[in-house]
Amino acid sequence: MNLLALSVWLLIGFADEPCQTIETTVSGDSMEGILWNGQKITAYTRACGVPNRYDHLLFTHPSKPNAIVKQIWGMPGDTLRIGDKNQLFINSVEAKTPFGRPYILIRLARNKLRMLEGKPLEGYLVLGHPGSEDSTRFGLIPAKSVLGYVKRDEPYAGN
């Protein structure tokens, strides 16, 4: 699904739904340094608009009983590439961690994301700390799995 189709789908699918928020608590440390275990967060539902890159996406996955929250690194329509030193590039720009360092893909993550190289993304690429349960394990997150998103007020270092 391309970005225009996704936008039209969101507008049609949620035009009658009111913008609402979801209050939840982070459980786990895969976003430590950005979101903390036990931290309360407020997510905006899909009816509130479309999330932006670096916002945090609250989504479901069939293999998990609870909602998951991860950072959005790639948007529908973006392209990705893996560099010679296993660094991640999105739209030809080297992805940096929230701490300003290159995002380096470990073996399993690299293998999963290599299948997406050079093709427009058809969902959200979400990442946590290397090795966490994110798009490197689940693949792209489709719009239908999105419960809401947490807005980022400021960019991270290097973004």
C-alpha positions, -999 to 999 in steps of 0.1 A, spaced: 0 0 0 16 33 -10 15 64 12 -13 81 -7 -35 50 -4 -26 47 33 -36 84 38 -69 80 20 -76 48 39 -70 65 72 -92 95 63 -121 72 51 -117 46 78 -116 70 107 -135 101 96 -165 93 119 -144 83 149 -135 109 175 -99 116 184 -92 98 217 -63 90 239 -51 57 253 -34 57 287 -10 29 293 21 19 312 54 8 296 64 -27 306 100 -38 298 133 -22 291 136 -25 253 132 13 249 153 22 280 168 57 277 138 69 258 108 52 276 113 35 309 98 4 325 68 16 345 65 50 327 29 61 320 23 72 284 -6 88 265 -11 76 230 -34 93 204 -57 70 185 -55 67 147 -85 91 144 -62 119 157 -41 118 126 -11 100 112 21 95 133 54 110 122 89 95 120 104 91 155 70 91 173 64 60 193 39 35 178 15 16 201 4 -16 182 -7 -52 185 9 -83 171 -9 -117 169 19 -134 188 18 -111 218 -10 -108 244 -3 -71 252 2 -40 231 37 -31 221 54 3 219 84 10 197 99 40 179 89 46 142 120 47 120 105 41 86 72 53 72 50 37 45 67 46 12 102 50 26 130 28 13 158 12 33 193 0 26 219 -18 47 254 -5 45 287 -23 42 292 -21 80 256 -32 87 244 3 94 208 11 85 199 38 59 164 51 54 158 71 23 196 71 18 201 88 52 221 69 78 198 61 108 212 72 141 202 59 175 187 84 200 222 88 213 236 100 180 254 67 170 247 48 138 220 21 141 239 -11 135 220 -42 126 229 -75 143 228 -107 122 191 -118 126 179 -82 122 201 -76 92 187 -108 75 151 -98 82 154 -63 70 175 -72 39 143 -86 24 129 -51 24 158 -33 8 151 -11 -22 113 -16 -20 89 11 -8 78 1 28 42 -11 30 39 -4 68 58 11 97 94 1 105 96 2 143 127 -4 163 138 -7 199 172 -16 212 190 -42 191 177 -76 198 143 -64 210 109 -75 196 103 -50 168 103 -50 130 135 -70 129 114 -99 143 78 -91 133 84 -73 100 66 -41 91 36 -30 112 5 -26 91 -18 4 97 -46 -20 108 -24 -31 138 -18 5 150 -37 14 182 -22 48 186 10 68 187 30 89 212 41 122 198 78 132 201 82 169 211 118 171 200 141 151 177 168 129 191 205 137 187 216 132 151 180 132 137 
